[in-house]
């Protein structure tokens, strides 16, 4: 008996290790392929909004932490920004004299990119005198106006710190930018397997859920490029794991820390606040008043704690921007930015409403391949639609003994309501790549329903009975009163 248990444990560990390794390989391969495609087409290596986050990470590294990205051996690369750009011929002649490679293909940013021996690059800069207003060492900057001063204040800094750390320790190179999110993706896949097994006890269903996360188109895209949203998926599955263990406060803390990568993590605090308040109300008196007071109390505490954590991790940025400017931009300005409509009409990215993420409408184009095909930020929407439909159908089981399913329902719907609420108050320019936040929940929900609910006829009947009662009550109030 003990030998059998030991063998099961070994197999379980082996499955987990293989899942993690395969995930690293899949996401790492996609990241590398995207880089090779960019090199082949003469691009700059950035994919979609990487131009903002990676550039901000580099600027933070150089201008705030006062260190330079690690450069290739015997080669020094720098984007040189001008007040008034000299003639292209003058720049080419000077680069030729100093035996430097030069890229003059900038239109919006008055700059050139030079590569060669460091002393020669320094002489190039010195020769151009006061006309040089900035020098950003490392990989070539995107051709965006004022990108050499951009620190992406509307989003918290932790993800950019991670990218900057990789630039400093390993090198400023497209595949290296993506290492943190590749690891994040692999951990997410692994945790989906572990959490699914914890709540279903079914290895096959848990493995299927994790493999679906691994191969889902939105996962393969978002865990292979240096955007912010992949991190939120990891914090969400960690929060679900803690919630299942009834460690609601720790789960709440995890989502607050996730909010320092991207503020959308805070939407998952909505259901967690309900759970914390409910726990406190049950321990005192089963009173609606106590529950309401607890909701208010923990909401205030969470806001104060989040701002405190954000201030702590933003100290370097505050020292650069100044406290007042940081407050106006990173707090007040960020709230206004997220709750506003940023860009509409021709020339703007394709935005989508949160419910459209589950039916594959208005998906955001992340990358256009050389053959003209498009990499869209879209989940495998037949399964996403099915997961949401079944979630709603079996929501009445939230009030039954199916406690684990209640947690899935709360985190799934509570988080979704956060995005819908943002849309209602004016944040209409949301993009489909935000939906990667839900990827772990979509597939864990399906794993649970197909193993723990659908095989039990009494649970299906109970859910249908509850919905019939609700619909009957609505009809009677609308037409019979």
N, C-alpha and C positions, 0 to 999 in steps of 0.2 A: 504493500500500500504506500509506504513511504517512498519506495523507488519510483512508483508510478507518478506520485506527486512531484518528485524531483525531475522526472522526464518532462512532465507538462511544463514545469517552470523553465527548463532549458529550451524547450520548443517555443515558449512564449517570448523569451528573451531573444532567441534567434530571429523570430518573425519581426520583433521590434527593431533589431539591428539592421535586418535586410530592408525593412521599410524606410528607415532613416537614410541608409546608404543609397538606395534607389532614388529616393526623393532628392538627395543632394546631386546625384548624377543627372537626373532629368532636368531640374531647374538650372543647374550649372551649365549643362549642355545648351539649353535654350539661350542663356545669357551669353555664352561664348559665340553661338551661331549669330545672334543679333549683332555682336561686335564685328564678326567677320563680314557680314553683309554690309555693314556701314563702311568698313575699310574698302571693300570691293567697289562700292559705289562712290567712293571719295567723300563720304560723310564725316561727321565729327564724333561719332560714337554714341551720341545721346539718343535715347528713345523717349518720345513724347515728353511728359513733364519732368523727366530727369534733367532737362535743361535748367529748371529752376532749383530743384532740391540739391543736385550735385554741385551746381555752381555756387549755391549758398553755402554748402559745406566747405568748399574750397576757400571762399571769401572769409568765412568764420575762422578757418584754420590760419589763413595768412594775416588777416587784419585784426582779429580779436585775440587769438592765441599766439600770434607773432612767430609762427613757425612755418616752414615750407613743406609742401608735399615731397615725398621721396621721388627722386628722378632716376631715370635709367643710367646705368654706369657710363661715365664719360660723355654724357649728353645732358644739356641743360635746356629746358623748354620754358618759354614764357610768352604770355600775351602782353604786348606792349600797347598801351592806350594813349592816344594823343589828344591834345587840345585842338589842334588843327592838323589834320593828316597831311604829311608831305606827299609829293607826287609818287606814284607807284614806281616810276623809273628810278627816282632817287633812292627809294628804299631797296629796290632790287640791286642797284649798283653797290650800295653800302653792304648789303648782305653778301654779295659776291666777293667783295674785297676782304671780308672777315671770314669767308668760308662758312657761311651760315645757310641753313635751309630757311625759307621764309614762305609764309602763306599770307597773301594779301587779300584774300577773298572775304572781306568784311564789308557790309553795306550799312547796317544800322548802328554798329559800334565802330567808332573811329579807332581802328587798331590793326595790328599785324601780329602774326605768330611766328616766333623765331626759334630755331633749334641749332645747337652746336656746342662747342666748348663754352664753359661758363664765363671764362675771361673774355671771350669774343662777344658773347651776348651782352655782357656788362659794357664793353667798349661800344657796341652798337647803340645801346641806350644812352651812354654818355655823349656820343657823337650827335645825338638828336636834341640834346640840351633841354631847355625848359619846356619844350613842346611836348615832352613826355609827362603825362599827368599820373600814370599808374602803371605798375608792372605786377602781373599776377603769374607767378611761376606755376608750372604744372601743365596738365592737359589743356588743350586749346579751349578757350571760352566759347560759348554759343554766340552767335551774332545777334545779340539783343541789346537794345539801347540801355546804357547804364548798368549792365549786368555785372560789371566789375565792382559795384557797390551794393549789390543785392544780397540781403541776408534772409529773405523770405519770412518777414516778421509775422505774417498772418498765420503761420503754423509754428507750433512749439519746436524746440531745438534738438531734442534727444536723438532723433534719427539722423539729423545732419551732423551731430557730434560723432555718431558711429561711423558714418561715411568718411568724415574728416580723419578719424583715427586710423581707418584703413589706408587713406591716402598718405598719412604720415608714416605709418609703420611698414606697409607693404609697397605702396606705390599709387600714383594717381593715374589709373588705368581703368577703362570701362568695366572689365570683368571684376576688378577689385571693388569698385563702387557697389557692386551687386552682392558681394559675399554676405553682408549682414541679412539681407532679405532672403537670400537662398537658404541660409541657416534657419531663418524664421519659418520659411515654408516647410522645410524638412521636420522641424519640431512640431509644427501644426499638424502635419500628416501623422506623425507618431502619436501625438496626444489625442487625436481623433480616434485612433485605434484603441488607446488605453482607456479613454473615457467611455467609448462605446462598449467595450468589454465590461467595464465596471457596472454599467447600468443594464446590460442585456445578458451578460454571461455567455454570449455566443461568439466564438472566435471567428467563424465564417462571416457573420453579419458585420462584425467589427472590422475585419480585414477588408470587406467589400466597401464599407463606408470610407475607410482611410484611402483605399485605392481610388475611389471616385473623387475624393478631394485632390489626390495627386494628379489625376489626369483631367480634371475639369478644366475647360479652356481658360476660365478666369484665373484659376490658381496657377496654371502654367505660365500665364502672362504676368500676373502681378507678383509672383514669387521669383521672377527672373529679371526684373528691372527695378531700379532704385527709386520706387515711389514709396509713399508713406503708409498706404492702406494695408499692405500685407502684415505689418506689425500688429495692426488692430485685430486681425483674425487670430493671431497667436494669443494676445491678451484675452480675447473673448473665450477661447477654449480653456485657458487656464482658469478664468473666472467661473466657467461652467463646472469644471472639476471641483473647485473649492465649494461652489454652491451645493453640489451633490453631497459633499461631506458636511453640509450645514455650517460651513465657515463663511457666513455671509459677509462679515466685516472684512475678512481678508480678501474675499472676492471683490468687494467694493474698492479696497485699496489698490488692487491690481488694475481695475479699470481706470482709476484716477491716474496711476502711473502711465497707463497706456495713453491717457489724454495728453501726456507730455511728449508723445510721438505724433499724435494727431488728435485733435479735439473730438472727433466723431466717436472715439472710444467712450466718451462720457454718456452717450446714449444708452449704453448698457448699464449705467448706474441707475436708470429709471426703475427697472424691475428689482434690482438689488436693494434699493431704498425701501421698496414695498416689503421685501422679505425681512429686512432688518427691523423695520417698524412693526411688522406683524409679530415677529418673535418677541419684541419687547412688550407689545400689547398683551400677548398671550401669557407672558410671565407675570403680569401685574393684574389686569382684569380685562376680560374680553369685551372691551368698550371701544366703540367707534371714535369717541373723543380721545382716548389714550392713543389709539392708532394714528389719528390725524395729527396729534401733537408730536408723536414720534416721527412721522413723515417730515414735518416741518423742521424738527430738531436735527435730524440726520441729514436733511438737505442742506441746512445752513452749515453744519459741521463739514459735510463733503465739499461744499463750495470753498470754505475757509482752508480745508486741507489741500484741495487741488491748487488753489492760488499759492499756498505756501510752498508746495512742491515745485510748482512752475517757477516761482520766484527763485527758489534755490538753484534749480538747473539753469536758470536764465541769468544768473549773476554775471557771467562773462559777457553776455550780450548787453546787459544793463550797463556794465562798465564802459562799453563801447558807445552805446546809443545815448546814455544818460537815463536816469530813473524816470523822469517825466515823459521823455519821448518813448521809452519802452512801454510805460503804462498806457499812453495814448495809442500806440500802434499795436502792441502785442496783446493787450487786454481789451480796451474799449474798441479800438479799430478792428481787431480780429472778430469780435462779436458782430459788429456791424457788417463786416465783410462776409462772414458766413451766412448771415441772415438776409443778405441782399441778392438781387439778380445782377450778376456781373457782366454778362455778355449775351446778347440775343441778336438774331438776324444773320444775314450772310457773313461769312468769314469767321463766325464763332464756332467753337467746338459743339458737338451734338450733346445736348443735355437731356436728362430723362427724369421722370418722377420715380420715386422709390418703388412703387408697385410694378412699374414697367421692367425693373430688373428681373422679375420673376417670370416674365413672359417673353423676354428677348427683344423688347422694343427699344429703339433709339440707343443702341449700344455705341459706346465711345470707340472710335478707331485709334488704336494705340500705335500701329506701325503699318506702313505700306511696303510690301515686299517688292523686289525688282520685277517680278512677273505680274504685278498689279493686284495681287490678292492682299487682303487686309487682315491684320490681327486685331480682332475686336475684343473689348473687355466685356465678355458675356459668359455667364455660366451656362451649363448644359440645361437650357430652360425647360425641356419637358420634365426633367426630374425636379428642377426648382419649382415649377408650377405645381407638380404633384405634391411636393413636400409642404408647400404653403397651404394647398387645398386640404390635405389630410390633417395638417396642424389645426386649421380652423374647425374642421369636422369633429376632431377629437378633443377640442379645447374644454368641453364640459367635464372631461376626466380629470381636469385640474383639481376638481373638488372631491375626487375619489381617493382611494388608497394608493393610486398610481403616483406617488410623490415624485419620483425621478422624472416622469413625464411632465408633471406640473412645472418643474424647474426649466425644462426645455421650452415649454410653452411660454413661460414668463420671460425668459431671456430673449427668445426669438421675437415674440410680439412686442415686448417692451422696447427693444432696440429698434424695431421697425417703426413703431409709433414715434420714436425720437426723430427719425428721418422725415416721416410724414409731417410731424409738427413743424420741423424746420421749413419744409416746403410750404406749409400753410401760412407761416408768418412772413414769407417772402424769399426764402432761400431756394428759388426755382432753378438755379443753374447747378444742379447736382448731376454727377456723371456716373455712368454705369460701373466704372472701376471701383466706386465706393462699395459695391455689393460684395466684394471679396470678404468684407466683414462678416457676412452671413454664411460663408461656405462651410465652416465646421458645423454650424447649427442645422443647415439644410440636410446634410447627410447623416448626422447623428439622429436627427428627428426621424428620417426614413428607417434607419437601422432599428430604432426603438419600436416604431409602429409595426414594422413587418415581423418583428420577433416577439413582441410583448403584448400587442393590442389586437392586430388582425387575427391571430390564431385563437383568440378568446372571444367567442361569440357573445358572451354576456357583456363584455366591455363595449363592443360595437353597438349592441342593442341599447345599452345605457346612454351612450353618446347620442344616438338617433332619437331616443326618448326625450332626452333633455332639449335637443333642438326642436323637436315637435312641440314641446311645452312652450318654449320661447316664442316660436312662430305663432302658435295658437293664441298666446297672450297678446302679441302685437296685433294680430287680426282682430281680436275681440275689442281691444282698445281703440283701434282705428275705425271699425265699422259697426260695432255693437253698443257703443256708449253715446 
